[in-house]
Amino acid sequence: MATSGTIRPSSNGIFIKWSLASQSVANNTSTVSVTFGWGFQGAPLDRQLDNGVLRINGTVVYQNTGRVKNYTGDHTARDHTVWSGSRTISHNSSGAATLTLSGGMTGYSGHRSEGSASYALTNIPRLPGTPGVPSVSGHTDSDPTTASFSWTAPSNVGAGLDRRQIIVSRTTDPLVGPYVINDVANWGTTFSATGLPKGTTLYASVRAISNDAGWASFSANRTFTTGTTVPSTPATPTLSGIGGSSMTVSWTAPSDTGGGNITSYEVQRATSSTFSGAVSTTLTGGSRSLQVTGLAHTTTYYYRVRATNDSGKVSAWSAAASATTLATAPAAPPAPAATSRQATSLTVEWSAPADSGGAAVTGYQVQWSTSASMSAPSSATTASPSLTIANLNPSTQYHVRVRAVNSVGSGTYGAATALRTTSGLRVANPAGTEWQEADVWLSVAVPGGYEWRRCLVKPLGA
């Protein structure tokens, strides 16, 4: 295999020099540089040259049928170049090529100098063929992150099967988004991949490598989808915004979704750490918090959560979080009712509030006023759910309301009840069998006439 050469039939005659400039594995070609001329290496050292021709692989690349060179008067030994250039030579399917050079020129006294030679160029290594499409096994739900591949070797090994590369990628282009690149300095037809993503469509292809020729083409893709598993267990939820009857439950997504999207979370609430009698709430989509209302005061609640992915696989329950609701001021008691009405007093009683706020009711605050808006009210406190209000005016309507008190504080007032004191006067009924309360009315002159007005009766001794 030659990379250069010189054709020189005699010291005074033509010369052809060549050298290998480059080779292209991809194009299967060689580029050679060639110089053609006359060598003045002995007397006579300066003569006229005529009719030059040069052929490369049978093709004329230079021809001059007339005068090539006149006398120059240079009598030094030298090579005189009449043509130089480069040519690309194609190799055959095995990577072999022959370079054939021939030339001739007429010199002094009609002397014709000719010469030719052939050279076997350095072979160009050929790429191996394409391996078979990989087959795949494994990657099921039982072990979705692993897969085993096998394929057939190329039928055409080219310059040799020195290495092989298998790529598992998330796209049909193996060089875009690869998950696994296995490149080994030997040839093999099997490989086991680990660490693959769950629930993902992947593409596997393989190619051969020749140390001399380079990288061959990838095989066609093998498309496969890895299996899924249950999501990992969510972290223990956190509890915030704890009040007398509500709190907010929050949690984070599982670190491993099992290869699918999380489609829902189930939250369980119970007053027992064993979650007996638990109440479940399911949240769809990406919601990861839940505000719980309607809880009992001063009660410990336990919460846990689990996740479901779009393959229908359900995680284990998280560890439980617990929190105790707070005590609050009592709710408003019902409106009071009168058990006795006198001219200067009213006795009222009421029921305890339906919600004590989680702490024992320690007393009540009672307000009364002659105004329905409860402006400028009078007030009193009592430990029991009843009170006699004294020093009132006879025959007067009063509005009475009550609120309860516990260790947290005072609740809100309930609805007011309108009650009237008696006039202090009594008349017998027509049958004379009982006395009935009576009011005193006076006719009072007003502009344009008269109107009746109820009189307030001053008790004896007042």
C-alpha positions in Angstrom: 0.0 0.0 0.0 1.6 3.3 -1.1 1.0 6.8 0.0 3.5 8.5 -2.4 5.7 7.8 -5.4 7.8 9.3 -8.2 8.0 8.2 -11.9 11.3 9.4 -13.5 12.4 7.3 -16.6 15.8 9.1 -16.8 17.6 12.0 -15.2 16.9 14.2 -18.2 13.2 13.5 -18.9 9.7 13.7 -17.5 8.9 13.2 -13.9 5.6 12.5 -12.1 5.4 12.9 -8.4 2.3 12.1 -6.2 1.3 11.9 -2.6 -1.8 10.9 -0.7 -3.4 14.1 0.6 -6.5 12.6 2.4 -9.0 9.8 2.6 -12.7 9.9 3.4 -14.3 7.0 5.1 -17.8 8.4 4.6 -17.3 8.9 0.8 -14.9 5.9 0.3 -12.5 8.1 -1.6 -8.8 9.2 -1.6 -7.5 12.6 -2.7 -4.0 12.6 -4.3 -1.7 15.5 -5.1 0.2 15.2 -8.4 3.1 17.2 -10.0 4.2 16.7 -13.6 7.2 18.2 -15.5 10.7 17.7 -16.9 13.8 17.0 -14.9 17.0 18.9 -15.9 19.3 16.7 -13.9 22.2 16.4 -16.4 23.5 18.1 -19.6 21.9 19.8 -21.4 20.4 21.8 -18.5 18.3 24.2 -20.6 16.3 23.0 -23.5 13.0 23.5 -25.3 10.0 21.3 -24.3 7.1 20.3 -26.5 3.9 18.2 -26.6 3.2 17.3 -22.9 0.4 15.0 -21.7 -0.5 13.5 -18.3 -3.1 10.9 -17.5 -4.4 9.8 -14.1 -6.3 6.5 -14.1 -6.6 6.8 -17.9 -8.1 10.3 -17.9 -6.1 13.2 -19.5 -5.7 15.9 -16.9 -3.1 17.9 -18.8 -2.2 18.2 -22.5 -0.3 20.7 -24.5 0.2 19.9 -28.2 2.5 22.8 -28.8 5.4 24.5 -27.0 5.6 23.8 -23.3 8.8 25.7 -22.5 11.3 27.9 -24.3 14.9 28.3 -23.4 15.4 30.2 -20.1 19.1 30.3 -19.8 19.0 28.5 -16.4 21.7 25.9 -16.4 21.3 24.6 -12.9 20.1 21.0 -12.1 16.4 21.2 -11.3 12.9 19.9 -11.9 10.7 22.1 -14.0 7.0 21.7 -13.3 4.5 22.2 -16.0 1.3 21.1 -14.2 0.3 20.4 -10.6 -3.1 19.6 -9.0 -5.2 17.1 -7.1 -7.6 14.4 -8.0 -10.2 12.3 -6.1 -10.0 8.6 -6.5 -13.0 6.3 -5.7 -12.4 3.1 -3.9 -14.4 -0.1 -4.5 -16.9 -1.7 -2.0 -14.0 -3.3 -0.2 -12.3 0.0 0.3 -9.5 -0.7 -2.3 -8.3 1.5 -5.1 -5.4 1.7 -7.6 -3.7 4.9 -8.8 -2.3 4.7 -12.3 -0.2 7.6 -13.6 1.3 8.0 -17.2 2.8 10.9 -19.0 5.1 12.0 -21.8 6.9 15.0 -23.2 9.3 15.8 -26.1 12.6 17.4 -25.1 15.9 18.4 -26.7 16.8 17.1 -30.2 13.3 15.5 -30.5 13.9 13.2 -27.5 10.6 11.8 -26.3 10.5 10.9 -22.6 7.5 8.8 -21.3 6.8 6.9 -18.1 3.9 5.2 -16.2 3.3 3.2 -13.0 0.4 1.9 -10.9 0.1 2.1 -7.1 -2.3 0.4 -4.7 -3.6 3.1 -2.4 -4.1 2.5 1.3 -7.4 0.7 1.8 -10.2 2.8 3.3 -11.9 0.9 6.2 -15.6 0.2 5.6 -18.3 0.7 8.2 -20.1 -2.4 9.6 -23.6 -3.0 8.6 -26.7 -2.4 10.8 -27.5 -4.8 13.6 -30.9 -6.3 14.0 -33.7 -4.5 15.8 -33.4 -5.2 19.5 -36.0 -7.4 21.3 -36.9 -6.4 24.8 -38.2 -8.3 27.9 -38.8 -7.4 31.5 -39.9 -3.9 32.3 -43.3 -5.1 33.6 -45.1 -3.9 36.7 -43.2 -6.3 38.9 -39.9 -4.7 37.9 -40.5 -1.7 35.7 -37.1 -0.1 35.9 -35.2 -2.9 34.3 -35.2 -4.4 30.8 -33.2 -7.0 28.9 -32.3 -6.5 25.2 -30.9 -8.9 22.6 -30.2 -8.4 18.9 -28.4 -10.0 15.9 -25.0 -8.9 14.8 -24.6 -7.2 11.4 -24.2 -9.6 8.5 -21.5 -7.2 7.0 -18.8 -6.6 9.6 -16.9 -4.1 7.4 -13.5 -3.3 8.9 -14.5 -5.3 12.0 -16.8 -5.3 14.9 -14.7 -3.7 17.6 -17.3 -2.1 19.8 -21.1 -1.8 20.1 -23.4 0.8 21.6 -27.0 0.5 22.7 -29.0 3.5 23.6 -32.3 3.7 25.4 -33.9 7.1 24.9 -37.2 8.9 25.4 -37.4 10.0 21.8 -37.1 8.2 18.4 -33.7 9.9 18.0 -31.3 7.8 20.1 -29.0 10.8 20.6 -31.8 13.0 22.1 -32.8 12.5 25.7 -31.0 9.2 26.3 -31.6 7.5 29.6 -29.1 4.7 29.1 -25.9 4.7 26.9 -24.0 1.4 27.0 -20.8 1.7 25.0 -18.4 -1.2 25.4 -15.1 -2.1 23.8 -16.2 -5.5 22.6 -19.0 -7.0 20.5 -22.0 -8.5 22.2 -25.6 -9.1 21.4 -27.3 -8.8 24.8 -27.6 -6.1 27.5 -29.6 -5.5 30.7 -30.6 -1.9 31.5 -31.5 -0.7 35.0 -32.7 2.6 36.4 -35.4 3.1 33.7 -38.2 5.5 34.4 -41.6 3.9 35.3 -44.6 4.2 33.1 -42.7 5.7 30.2 -42.6 4.9 26.5 -38.9 4.4 25.5 -37.0 3.6 22.3 -34.0 1.2 22.1 -31.5 1.0 19.2 -28.1 -0.5 18.7 -25.1 0.2 16.4 -21.7 -1.3 15.6 -18.4 0.5 15.8 -15.2 -0.2 13.9 -12.0 1.2 15.4 -10.8 1.9 11.9 -14.0 3.0 10.1 -16.0 4.6 12.9 -19.7 4.5 13.9 -22.1 2.6 11.8 -25.8 3.4 11.5 -28.3 2.7 14.3 -30.7 -0.2 14.0 -34.4 0.6 13.8 -36.0 1.4 17.2 -37.6 -1.0 19.5 -40.5 0.8 21.2 -41.6 -0.3 24.7 -43.4 1.1 27.7 -42.2 0.4 31.2 -44.6 -0.7 33.9 -46.0 1.1 36.9 -46.0 0.5 40.6 -48.0 1.9 43.6 -46.9 5.4 44.5 -44.6 5.8 47.5 -46.1 6.5 50.8 -46.8 10.3 51.3 -45.1 12.0 54.2 -46.9 12.6 57.4 -49.5 15.4 56.9 -49.2 18.8 58.6 -52.0 20.4 60.6 -52.5 24.2 60.7 -55.1 26.8 61.4 -56.4 24.9 64.4 -59.5 26.5 65.9 -62.4 25.4 68.0 -64.2 23.5 65.2 -61.8 23.5 62.2 -58.3 22.9 61.0 -56.4 22.6 57.7 -54.7 19.4 56.7 -51.8 19.6 54.2 -49.4 17.1 52.7 -46.7 16.7 50.0 -46.8 14.6 46.8 -45.2 11.2 47.0 -41.5 11.2 46.0 -42.3 8.3 43.6 -45.6 8.5 41.7 -45.2 4.9 40.6 -44.7 5.9 36.9 -48.1 7.7 36.5 -49.7 10.9 37.4 -51.3 11.2 40.9 -55.0 11.6 40.2 -56.4 11.7 43.7 -55.7 11.7 47.4 -57.8 10.1 50.2 -57.7 11.8 53.6 -59.0 10.0 56.6 -60.0 11.6 59.9 -60.8 9.9 63.2 -60.9 10.5 66.9 -59.0 7.2 67.4 -55.4 6.6 66.6 -56.5 3.2 65.1 -58.8 5.1 62.7 -61.9 3.1 63.8 -65.0 4.8 62.5 -62.8 7.1 60.3 -64.4 9.6 57.9 -62.8 9.7 54.4 -62.6 12.6 52.0 -61.3 12.2 48.4 -59.7 15.1 46.6 -59.1 14.8 42.8 -56.5 16.5 40.7 -53.5 18.1 42.3 -55.1 19.3 45.5 -52.9 18.7 48.5 -54.7 20.5 51.3 -58.1 20.2 53.0 -59.9 22.5 55.4 -62.0 20.5 57.8 -64.9 22.1 59.6 -67.7 21.0 62.0 -65.3 19.5 64.5 -66.0 19.1 68.2 -64.3 21.4 70.6 -61.3 20.2 72.8 -61.2 16.9 70.8 -58.1 15.2 69.5 -58.3 14.3 65.8 -56.0 12.0 63.8 -55.3 12.3 60.0 -53.6 10.2 57.4 -53.4 10.3 53.6 -52.8 8.0 50.7 -52.3 8.6 46.9 -53.7 7.0 43.8 -52.1 7.3 40.3 -53.6 7.1 36.9 -52.9 3.4 36.7 -55.3 2.9 39.6 -52.5 1.9 42.0 -52.9 3.1 45.6 -50.1 3.9 48.0 -49.9 2.8 51.6 -51.3 5.2 54.3 -49.0 7.9 55.6 -48.1 8.1 59.2 -50.8 9.8 61.3 -50.7 13.4 62.4 -52.9 14.6 65.3 -54.1 17.9 66.8 -56.6 18.9 69.4 -59.3 21.5 68.7 -59.5 24.5 71.0 -62.1 25.7 73.5 -64.1 28.8 72.5 -66.6 31.1 74.0 -70.0 29.6 74.3 -72.7 29.9 71.7 -75.6 32.2 72.3 -78.3 30.8 74.6 -81.9 30.7 73.5 -84.1 33.8 74.1 -85.2 34.0 77.7 -88.8 33.5 78.8 -90.7 35.1 81.7 -91.7 33.0 84.6 -93.1 35.9 86.7 -94.2 39.5 85.7 -94.8 42.1 88.4 -95.3 45.8 88.4 -91.7 46.5 89.2 -89.9 43.2 88.4 -89.6 40.4 85.9 -88.3 36.9 86.5 -86.8 35.2 83.5 -85.1 31.9 82.8 -83.4 30.3 79.8 -81.7 27.2 78.6 -78.0 26.5 78.4 -76.4 27.1 75.0 -76.3 24.2 72.6 -72.5 24.6 72.3 -70.6 25.4 75.5 -67.4 26.1 73.5 -65.7 23.0 74.9 -65.5 24.4 78.4 -68.0 24.5 81.2 -70.4 27.4 81.4 -69.5 29.3 84.6 -72.3 32.0 84.4 -74.5 34.3 82.4 -74.7 38.0 81.6 -78.2 39.4 81.3 -79.0 42.7 79.6 -82.4 44.6 79.5 -83.5 47.8 78.0 -86.7 49.7 77.0 -85.2 50.0 73.5 -85.4 47.2 71.0 -82.0 48.2 69.8 -80.7 47.6 73.3 -79.3 51.1 73.7 -78.3 52.1 77.2 -78.9 48.7 78.7 -78.8 47.6 82.3 -77.0 44.4 83.1 -76.5 41.8 85.8 -74.7 38.4 86.1 -75.9 35.1 87.5 -74.4 31.7 87.9 -77.7 30.0 87.2 -79.9 30.2 84.1 -82.5 32.4 85.7 -82.7 36.0 87.1 -85.2 38.3 88.8 -84.8 41.8 87.5 -86.0 44.3 90.0 -86.7 48.1 90.2 -88.5 48.3 86.9 -91.3 50.6 85.9 -94.9 49.4 86.0 -96.7 48.8 82.7 -93.5 49.1 80.7 -92.1 46.9 77.9 -88.5 45.7 78.4 -86.2 43.8 76.0 -84.2 41.1 77.7 -81.3 39.0 76.3 -78.6 36.6 77.7 -75.1 35.5 76.9 -73.1 32.7 78.5 -69.6 32.8 80.0 -66.9 30.1 80.2 -63.1 30.0 81.0 -62.4 31.3 77.5 -64.7 34.3 77.7 -68.1 35.6 77.0 -70.1 34.4 74.0 -72.5 36.4 71.9 -75.9 37.5 73.1 -78.9 35.5 72.1 -82.1 36.9 70.7 -84.0 39.4 73.0 -87.5 38.7 74.4 -89.9 41.6 74.8 -91.7 41.5 78.2 -94.0 44.0 79.9 -94.3 44.7 83.6 -97.8 44.8 85.1 -99.6 48.0 86.0 -100.2 47.1 89.6 -104.0 47.5 89.2 -106.5 44.7 89.3 -110.2 44.4 88.5 -112.5 41.5 89.0 -113.8 39.7 86.1 -117.5 39.9 85.3 -118.2 36.7 87.1 -116.3 37.9 90.1 -114.3 34.8 90.2 -110.8 36.2 89.8 -108.8 39.4 89.7 -107.2 40.5 86.4 -104.5 43.0 85.7 -105.8 46.4 84.5 -104.1 49.5 83.0 -105.1 53.1 83.5 -105.7 55.2 80.4 -106.1 59.0 80.2 -107.6 61.0 77.4 -105.0 63.7 76.6 -105.6 66.8 74.4 -103.4 67.0 71.4 -103.4 69.4 68.5 -106.5 68.7 66.5 -108.2 66.5 69.1 -107.5 63.9 71.9 -105.7 60.6 72.2 -105.6 57.9 74.9 -102.3 57.3 76.7 -101.4 54.5 79.2 -100.6 55.8 82.7 -97.7 54.6 84.7 -98.8 53.7 88.2 -96.5 54.5 91.0 -96.4 51.7 93.5 -97.3 52.5 97.1 -94.4 53.7 99.1 -92.4 54.7 96.1 
